[in-house]
Amino acid sequence: MIRQPLPEALWLMALHETKGIGWQSLYSLVRIVSRQQIPYGRLFGMTEREWTALGADGKSAAAAGQLNIGRAHDRALELEKLGIEPISFYDDAYPTLMKETAKPPWILYTVGRRELLHEFGIAIVGTRAPTSYGKIVCERIAGSLAEQGVCLVSGMARGIDGCCHREALKRGGATIAVLGAGPDIAYPPEHRQLHRDIAEQGLIVSEFPPGTRPSPGLFPLRNRIIAGLSRGVLIVEAAEKSGSLITADYALEACRDVFAVPGPVTSPKSAGTFELIKNGAKPCGSADHILEEYAHLFIPSAQRPAKKERHEKLTKEERKIYVILEQGDASIDELQRKTSWDFGLLHSVLLSLIIKSQVRSLSGAVYTWVGEPNG
């Protein structure tokens, strides 16, 4: 059952889907809401004049002043019927890594296993027309990463992207496809079955509302999400002006690692990767060349200790803390704000989790999750 969005999520989605309102306009409105401490329950009732008085520009004020909460709820129900779950920037399910980028999407439309947004992810992208060498290397590295528990992120394009997704599915691994169209649009058309397979076994993600057709201007925006969801980006084959290099640029901008597969200097398909390596990208010929960079963050599946046969069940309140802490460590003030519990209840739940060895207290009244999500 897909959850109904909170008022702030409905408001963001309604504006996000308003023609002429882009990322920057929404950012300006969000700043006004934050600065004026406007309750989210009031946002649908404010007039254009009120928004203008608070400093919104004409177009933004007109759009915000015409929103209708009834239509927004209808839209949420429509998405639910399509099996599409929107995740807003304010949602606890929103990926923490994405929030660390320069322009995180206000809304992510998802189909499938949204928990993958919080898995350890590596992006693999490259040319749409790979050589046989590129295909073989992609299959080897993607397959090995998938088998070791890495979630593979790519753009479901022809060539290397499709190879990456297929290899993850073939090895029983996790994969996220970030689309340059609406989440319901399979592009290219020959990837319809791949689209269905990822929706069932992995996760489809898009910044664009359902029904949005692919266009050249959307793919660079899609590339920033690929980079934003990943710890590092591997470029397998890329020509000198390949779109894959845009993903590498976004990765560097977000302080993510960039890896590149060395190729023959005589191959035009390796000209882009050669430049990346020359400018500091790490040469990569195997999954180990990637994973050795994350030994402090990621333990391959084969090296993880077997799960205990018996686990103490978590209560509803304890699972709520789990959902918050799985996105990263949080202070007691953050936990209180996100749960809206009184201090006594929060303290008792945290104490119970510490006794169950599910949570550990760090310095500065910060808590981290160390157990398994059971119950």
Secondary structure as the mmCIF struct_conf table of DSSP 4:
data_model
#
loop_
_struct_conf.conf_type_id
_struct_conf.id
_struct_conf.beg_label_comp_id
_struct_conf.beg_label_asym_id
_struct_conf.beg_label_seq_id
_struct_conf.end_label_comp_id
_struct_conf.end_label_asym_id
_struct_conf.end_label_seq_id
HELX_LH_PP_P HELX_LH_PP_P1 ILE A 2 LEU A 6
HELX_RH_AL_P HELX_RH_AL_P1 PRO A 7 HIS A 16
TURN_TY1_P TURN_TY1_P1 GLU A 17 GLU A 17
BEND BEND1 THR A 18 THR A 18
TURN_TY1_P TURN_TY1_P2 LYS A 19 GLY A 20
HELX_RH_AL_P HELX_RH_AL_P2 TRP A 23 GLN A 36
TURN_TY1_P TURN_TY1_P3 GLN A 37 GLN A 37
HELX_RH_3T_P HELX_RH_3T_P1 TYR A 40 GLY A 45
HELX_RH_AL_P HELX_RH_AL_P3 GLU A 48 ALA A 53
TURN_TY1_P TURN_TY1_P4 LEU A 54 GLY A 55
HELX_RH_AL_P HELX_RH_AL_P4 GLY A 58 GLY A 65
TURN_TY1_P TURN_TY1_P5 GLN A 66 GLN A 66
HELX_RH_AL_P HELX_RH_AL_P5 ILE A 69 LYS A 81
TURN_TY1_P TURN_TY1_P6 LEU A 82 GLY A 83
STRN STRN1 GLU A 85 SER A 88
TURN_TY1_P TURN_TY1_P7 PHE A 89 TYR A 90
BEND BEND2 ASP A 91 ASP A 91
TURN_TY1_P TURN_TY1_P8 ASP A 92 ALA A 93
BEND BEND3 TYR A 94 TYR A 94
HELX_RH_AL_P HELX_RH_AL_P6 THR A 96 LYS A 99
TURN_TY1_P TURN_TY1_P9 GLU A 100 GLU A 100
BEND BEND4 THR A 101 LYS A 103
BEND BEND5 TRP A 106 TRP A 106
STRN STRN2 ILE A 107 GLY A 112
HELX_RH_3T_P HELX_RH_3T_P2 ARG A 114 HIS A 118
BEND BEND6 GLU A 119 GLU A 119
STRN STRN3 GLY A 121 VAL A 125
BEND BEND7 ARG A 128 ALA A 129
HELX_RH_AL_P HELX_RH_AL_P7 SER A 132 GLU A 147
TURN_TY1_P TURN_TY1_P10 GLN A 148 GLY A 149
HELX_LH_PP_P HELX_LH_PP_P2 VAL A 150 VAL A 150
STRN STRN4 CYS A 151 SER A 154
TURN_TY1_P TURN_TY1_P11 ARG A 158 GLY A 159
HELX_RH_AL_P HELX_RH_AL_P8 ILE A 160 LYS A 170
TURN_TY1_P TURN_TY1_P12 ARG A 171 GLY A 172
STRN STRN5 THR A 175 VAL A 178
BEND BEND8 GLY A 180 ALA A 181
TURN_TY1_P TURN_TY1_P13 PRO A 183 ASP A 184
BEND BEND9 TYR A 187 PRO A 188
HELX_RH_3T_P HELX_RH_3T_P3 PRO A 189 HIS A 191
HELX_RH_AL_P HELX_RH_AL_P9 ARG A 192 GLN A 201
BEND BEND10 GLY A 202 GLY A 202
STRN STRN6 LEU A 203 SER A 206
BEND BEND11 GLU A 207 PHE A 208
HELX_LH_PP_P HELX_LH_PP_P3 PRO A 209 PRO A 209
TURN_TY1_P TURN_TY1_P14 PRO A 210 GLY A 211
HELX_LH_PP_P HELX_LH_PP_P4 THR A 212 PRO A 214
TURN_TY1_P TURN_TY1_P15 PRO A 216 GLY A 217
HELX_RH_AL_P HELX_RH_AL_P10 LEU A 218 GLY A 228
TURN_TY1_P TURN_TY1_P16 LEU A 229 LEU A 229
BEND BEND12 ARG A 231 ARG A 231
STRN STRN7 GLY A 232 ILE A 235
BEND BEND13 GLU A 237 GLU A 237
TURN_TY1_P TURN_TY1_P17 GLU A 240 LYS A 241
TURN_TY1_P TURN_TY1_P18 GLY A 243 GLY A 243
HELX_RH_AL_P HELX_RH_AL_P11 SER A 244 GLU A 253
TURN_TY1_P TURN_TY1_P19 ALA A 254 CYS A 255
STRN STRN8 ASP A 257 ALA A 260
TURN_TY1_P TURN_TY1_P20 VAL A 265 THR A 266
HELX_RH_3T_P HELX_RH_3T_P4 PRO A 268 SER A 270
HELX_RH_AL_P HELX_RH_AL_P12 ALA A 271 LYS A 278
TURN_TY1_P TURN_TY1_P21 ASN A 279 GLY A 280
HELX_LH_PP_P HELX_LH_PP_P5 ALA A 281 ALA A 281
STRN STRN9 LYS A 282 PRO A 283
BEND BEND14 GLY A 285 SER A 286
HELX_RH_AL_P HELX_RH_AL_P13 ALA A 287 LEU A 291
HELX_RH_3T_P HELX_RH_3T_P5 GLU A 292 TYR A 294
TURN_TY1_P TURN_TY1_P22 ALA A 295 LEU A 297
HELX_RH_3T_P HELX_RH_3T_P6 SER A 301 GLN A 303
BEND BEND15 ARG A 304 ARG A 304
HELX_LH_PP_P HELX_LH_PP_P6 PRO A 305 LYS A 308
BEND BEND16 GLU A 309 GLU A 309
HELX_LH_PP_P HELX_LH_PP_P7 GLU A 312 THR A 315
HELX_RH_AL_P HELX_RH_AL_P14 LYS A 316 LEU A 325
TURN_TY1_P TURN_TY1_P23 GLU A 326 GLN A 327
BEND BEND17 GLY A 328 GLY A 328
STRN STRN10 ALA A 330 SER A 331
HELX_RH_AL_P HELX_RH_AL_P15 ILE A 332 THR A 339
HELX_RH_AL_P HELX_RH_AL_P16 PHE A 343 ILE A 355
TURN_TY1_P TURN_TY1_P24 LYS A 356 SER A 357
BEND BEND18 GLN A 358 GLN A 358
STRN STRN11 VAL A 359 LEU A 362
TURN_TY1_P TURN_TY1_P25 SER A 363 ALA A 365
STRN STRN12 VAL A 366 TRP A 369
BEND BEND19 GLY A 371 GLY A 371
#
